[in-house]
């Protein structure tokens, strides 16, 4: 089971969030593909985007890499 605490993770993100961000980067920001790879619901990503400033900022930074 994946531990979901924020201790020791950069930017206060959970391990699950970091894994999802890595999958987003790998799949050029395609949420459905990242969701399938990580087993995380697409809606979870959108919830994180609205509820976590740190997560939203990390995802926004990916958009600059993709362009």
Buried (B, 14 or more C-beta within 10 A) or exposed (E): EEEEEBEEBEBEBBBBBBBBBBBBBEBEBEBEBBBEBBEBEEEBBEEBBEEBEBBEEBBEEBEEEEE
